Amino acid sequence: MKRKILFSIIAIVVLAVGTWYVFGVQTSSMVKTDKAQSSQKMQKSEQKGEALQGSKKALVVYFSYTGHTRLLAEQIQKMTGADLFELQPMEAYSKDYKTVEQQGKKEVNEGYQPELKVQVPNLASYDVSFVGTPIWWYSVSPVTASFLSDPALIGKTIVPFCTHGGYGAGHSLEDMKKIATKSTVLDELVLEGNDKEYDKGTILTWLHKAGFSE
């Protein structure tokens, strides 16, 4: 009788230990599997972001008279890793601001597009062009308009950004779309010009909307 009781107790203990071992190992395995899957998801997510940025050859191109747009262009270039190119007219503008102000008004009203001093090398090889301009009389600068008219931009993506003196972007985005009719023109980043670094958070938000990340 005692032996039967003893064997029964041993059997129960063995069964309990075996059950704990099986379910314990299975649970541990599930936890490890979940962690591994989670890690894989994160890696895939990161790889997706890298692929999105790496799959597109990008250019930051800009015209700047006072230097404000140049500063913004340089920040965007650093945050995207894109190539950087400064647009310049064949005939340089006067260093006298009042003179350029009147000349700019006349050129914008007439839809004038000056000849560029140097064309962007291999422009057709770029998928995305971040195009920067100061706002001249509520529109894009004539130099920027010249660039946007380049046939190499047909079928490409344009991501515009601008700096202004306190009066906003005017109708610059609409004018860009009218000039680059066969390009995809995304939302414009609009910032008031300054001589210091622009807010990175604002730039990042705009870049994310355009499909780029730092």
NORDA-V847423 format. One record per residue. N is the residue number from 1. OMEGA is omega in radians with two decimals (NA if undefined). D_FIRST is the distance of its C-alpha to the first C-alpha in Angstrom with 2 decimals. Layout:
# NORDA-V847423
((N	OMEGA	D_FIRST) (N	OMEGA	D_FIRST))
This chain:
# NORDA-V847423
((1	3.13	0.00) (2	-3.13	3.75) (3	3.13	5.34) (4	3.13	5.12) (5	-3.14	6.33) (6	3.12	8.59) (7	3.14	9.91) (8	3.14	10.62) (9	3.14	12.47) (10	-3.12	14.30) (11	-3.14	15.30) (12	3.13	16.68) (13	3.14	18.57) (14	3.14	20.01) (15	-3.14	21.08) (16	-3.14	22.68) (17	-3.14	24.47) (18	3.13	25.66) (19	3.12	26.94) (20	-3.09	28.74) (21	-3.11	30.22) (22	-3.10	31.55) (23	3.11	33.01) (24	3.13	34.12) (25	-3.13	36.02) (26	3.12	37.43) (27	3.11	38.65) (28	3.14	40.19) (29	3.13	41.79) (30	3.13	43.21) (31	3.13	44.65) (32	3.14	46.27) (33	3.12	47.56) (34	3.14	49.02) (35	-3.14	50.71) (36	3.13	52.07) (37	3.12	53.39) (38	3.13	54.92) (39	3.12	56.56) (40	3.12	57.90) (41	3.13	59.31) (42	3.14	61.10) (43	3.13	62.50) (44	3.13	63.66) (45	3.13	65.24) (46	3.13	67.02) (47	3.12	68.10) (48	3.12	69.42) (49	3.14	71.51) (50	-3.13	72.78) (51	-3.14	73.59) (52	-3.13	75.45) (53	-3.07	77.62) (54	-3.08	77.88) (55	-3.11	78.80) (56	3.08	81.95) (57	-3.01	84.96) (58	-3.14	86.44) (59	2.99	89.75) (60	-3.10	90.86) (61	-3.04	94.58) (62	2.94	96.78) (63	-3.13	100.26) (64	3.11	100.87) (65	-3.11	104.16) (66	-3.11	103.16) (67	-3.12	99.98) (68	-3.14	97.54) (69	3.10	96.36) (70	-3.14	96.13) (71	3.14	93.73) (72	3.13	91.46) (73	-3.13	91.69) (74	3.10	90.66) (75	3.14	87.58) (76	3.13	86.56) (77	-3.13	87.13) (78	-3.09	84.83) (79	-3.12	82.08) (80	-3.08	82.26) (81	-3.13	83.31) (82	3.04	86.10) (83	-3.08	89.51) (84	-3.13	92.28) (85	3.12	95.88) (86	3.10	98.73) (87	3.11	101.32) (88	3.10	104.93) (89	3.12	108.13) (90	3.07	110.85) (91	-3.09	113.16) (92	3.09	111.46) (93	3.10	111.71) (94	3.09	113.92) (95	3.10	112.39) (96	-3.04	114.12) (97	-3.12	111.59) (98	3.13	114.23) (99	-3.13	115.73) (100	3.13	112.39) (101	3.14	111.56) (102	3.11	114.65) (103	3.13	114.29) (104	3.12	110.67) (105	-3.13	111.63) (106	-3.10	114.26) (107	3.12	111.97) (108	-3.14	109.11) (109	-3.12	111.47) (110	-3.12	113.00) (111	-3.09	109.71) (112	3.11	110.94) (113	-3.09	108.67) (114	3.08	110.02) (115	-3.13	109.69) (116	-3.13	106.86) (117	3.12	107.71) (118	3.09	104.76) (119	3.10	102.45) (120	3.13	98.69) (121	3.07	97.98) (122	-3.10	95.85) (123	-3.10	95.25) (124	-3.12	94.02) (125	-3.12	91.04) (126	3.10	89.54) (127	-3.07	87.17) (128	3.07	87.39) (129	2.99	90.31) (130	-3.01	89.92) (131	-3.09	93.49) (132	-3.13	94.82) (133	2.93	98.04) (134	3.12	99.81) (135	3.11	100.90) (136	3.11	104.64) (137	3.05	106.23) (138	-3.13	102.98) (139	3.09	102.31) (140	3.10	101.29) (141	3.13	103.69) (142	3.13	106.15) (143	3.11	104.75) (144	3.11	101.25) (145	3.11	102.77) (146	3.14	104.29) (147	-3.09	100.92) (148	-3.14	99.26) (149	-3.10	101.94) (150	3.14	100.90) (151	-3.13	100.01) (152	-3.13	97.21) (153	3.14	95.18) (154	-3.14	95.11) (155	-3.12	91.54) (156	3.11	90.19) (157	3.11	88.42) (158	3.12	90.38) (159	-3.03	88.71) (160	3.00	91.53) (161	-3.08	91.73) (162	3.01	94.66) (163	-3.11	96.02) (164	-3.08	98.52) (165	3.11	100.72) (166	-3.09	99.36) (167	3.10	100.39) (168	-3.06	97.28) (169	-3.13	96.95) (170	3.12	99.53) (171	-3.09	99.41) (172	-3.12	98.52) (173	3.12	95.38) (174	3.14	97.30) (175	3.09	100.10) (176	-3.12	97.72) (177	3.11	96.36) (178	-3.14	99.93) (179	-3.12	100.84) (180	-3.03	97.68) (181	-3.09	97.41) (182	3.08	95.49) (183	3.05	92.93) (184	-3.10	89.79) (185	-3.11	90.57) (186	-3.11	87.59) (187	-3.06	87.57) (188	3.01	89.82) (189	-3.09	88.90) (190	-3.14	91.53) (191	3.09	92.00) (192	-3.07	94.87) (193	3.05	96.50) (194	-3.09	96.07) (195	-3.12	96.48) (196	-3.13	92.90) (197	3.12	89.53) (198	-3.09	88.42) (199	-3.09	85.08) (200	-3.13	82.39) (201	3.12	80.09) (202	-3.14	82.81) (203	-3.14	83.51) (204	3.12	79.84) (205	3.12	79.40) (206	3.14	82.42) (207	3.14	81.21) (208	3.12	77.79) (209	-3.14	79.56) (210	3.11	81.55) (211	3.13	78.42) (212	3.07	78.68) (213	-3.10	76.52) (214	NA	77.00))
